[in-house]
């Protein structure tokens, strides 16, 4: 599993009046979903391990890639909000437009991050490009 410390996360922040908006890239859909998760945590500002390590196997379902991406990011945010877990290693084990399975690793602790409430469908866009796949995601803060 690649960590955000080992490579630059391919994303950029975009202007938005009230919430946070990013564009993220991947060479394929698995890479896009991995990078979206890592970009979300980078955006929240958590870079240092604050507590004991944690590992999870996460499974989410959707009706297509956009709904699956929102479900995936919101599932990760659930563990951050409820348990203080921040994930910095992401391995996509299985991915179809309707289902994602991933192994994630990170840590639990007093997480001092800028809060993201949810990934939203507002302005959500996923498109294939000659270089791979890119997504635009707006987070409710």
SVG drawing of the C-alpha trace seen along z (x, -y; Angstrom):
<svg xmlns="http://www.w3.org/2000/svg" viewBox="-28 -32 36 40">
<polyline fill="none" stroke="black" stroke-width="0.4" points="0.0,0.0 1.3,-3.4 1.2,-6.1 0.7,-9.8 4.2,-10.4 5.7,-8.2 4.2,-10.0 2.4,-13.2 -1.3,-12.9 -2.6,-14.0 -5.3,-16.5 -6.0,-20.2 -8.3,-22.4 -10.8,-24.4 -12.7,-27.5 -16.0,-27.1 -18.0,-29.7 -18.9,-27.8 -17.5,-24.2 -14.3,-22.5 -14.0,-21.4 -11.3,-19.2 -10.3,-17.7 -8.5,-14.3 -6.9,-12.1 -6.1,-8.4 -4.6,-6.1 -7.8,-4.0 -10.9,-3.8 -9.1,-2.0 -6.3,-4.6 -8.9,-7.4 -10.8,-6.0 -7.5,-5.5 -6.4,-9.1 -9.7,-10.6 -9.5,-9.1 -5.9,-10.3 -6.7,-13.7 -9.7,-14.0 -7.4,-13.4 -4.7,-15.7 -7.4,-18.4 -8.4,-17.9 -4.8,-18.6 -3.9,-15.4 -0.3,-14.4 1.2,-13.1 0.2,-9.9 -1.6,-10.9 -2.4,-7.5 -2.4,-3.7 -2.6,-2.1 -5.8,-0.7 -6.7,1.5 -10.1,2.0 -11.6,3.9 -14.3,1.7 -17.1,2.7 -19.5,0.2 -22.1,0.4 -23.5,-2.0 -25.4,-2.1 -22.6,-3.5 -19.1,-5.0 -20.3,-8.4 -22.6,-7.0 -19.9,-4.5 -17.4,-7.3 -19.7,-9.3 -20.5,-6.2 -16.8,-5.3 -15.7,-8.7 -18.6,-9.0 -17.9,-5.6 -14.3,-6.7 -15.6,-9.9 -18.0,-7.9 -15.0,-6.1 -13.2,-9.4 -16.1,-11.1 -17.2,-8.2 -13.8,-6.6 -11.2,-9.3 -9.7,-7.1 -7.6,-8.7 -6.5,-6.5 -3.3,-7.1 -2.8,-3.7 -5.5,-2.5 -5.5,0.7 -8.4,1.2 -9.1,5.0 -12.1,5.1 -13.9,2.5 -16.9,2.5 -19.3,-0.3 -21.6,1.1 -19.2,2.4 -15.9,1.5 -13.8,3.5 -10.7,2.0 -8.2,2.5 -7.2,-0.7 -4.7,-1.5 -4.2,-4.5 -4.4,-5.5 -6.8,-6.4 -6.2,-9.3 -7.0,-12.9 -7.5,-14.0 -7.0,-17.7 -8.3,-18.1 -10.5,-20.5 -13.9,-18.8 -15.5,-17.5 -19.1,-16.6 -19.7,-14.7 -18.8,-14.1 -21.8,-15.3 -23.4,-14.8 -23.3,-18.6 -21.2,-19.2 -19.9,-15.6 -18.3,-14.6 -16.3,-11.6 -14.9,-11.4 -12.4,-9.3 -9.5,-11.2 -6.7,-10.1 -4.5,-10.0 -6.9,-8.0 -9.9,-9.1 -10.6,-12.4 -13.3,-13.4 -14.5,-16.7 -15.9,-16.3 -17.5,-18.9 -17.2,-18.3 -19.7,-19.8 -17.8,-21.4"/>
</svg>
